[in-house]
Structures are given as structure tokens and as C-alpha cells.
Amino acid sequence: MRPAVSDYIDAALSRAHLSFSIEEYRVVAGGPLDGMTVGDLLARGIFTLAVVRGPGEYDAHPPSERRLQAGEELILSAGRDTLRSLVEEHRPAT
């Protein structure tokens, strides 16, 4: 139905020369994302496509002031390096 959108996402996710990425992150109680806002992530160049509250329950395009809560799953989009740094920041210390 939307071939340009489908082609772009397919290319972005499968070709190394494109740096676009979509990832899923869980907000952990007391973790660095717990209590952040969608705007906090956007300021870092990370777009929150949706907040998953539970099975089949999505907040698509949440507003900037939306505060993230433990237990929620985030569908995020950003450059691969930006998302990689988010993962590294939120990895537990060993």
C-alpha cells in the first residue's frame, strides 16, 4: 500500500551504508530511562515511535512531556551509533 515507506525501512534496516535503526528498549525500575521524558530522548536525537504499555497497548507518537515508566517497552528510532551509545550507557556495570 505504501511501497516507498516499505522500501525505505527495508533498505535502512538491511544495508550497512544507512545508519538508521529501530530498536526496542525496556524501561527498568530505577534505571536511567525510568522517569525520563520523550523530550529528553528527542534532545539526544532519539525518536520515540511508540511506548508499549502491554500486549496490544501502544502510545504511538507520544508527546514530549510523556514520562517513561518502569515496565514499558519503547520502540525507538535513531542513528545506529546513537542507539548503540544508549545501550552502552544503560548496560549494568560488571
Secondary structure, 3 states (H helix, E strand, C coil): CCHHHHHHHHHHHHCCCCCEEEEEEECCCCCCCCCCEHHHHHHCCCEEEEEEEECCEEEECCCCCCECCCCCEEEEEEEHHHHHHHHHHCCCCC
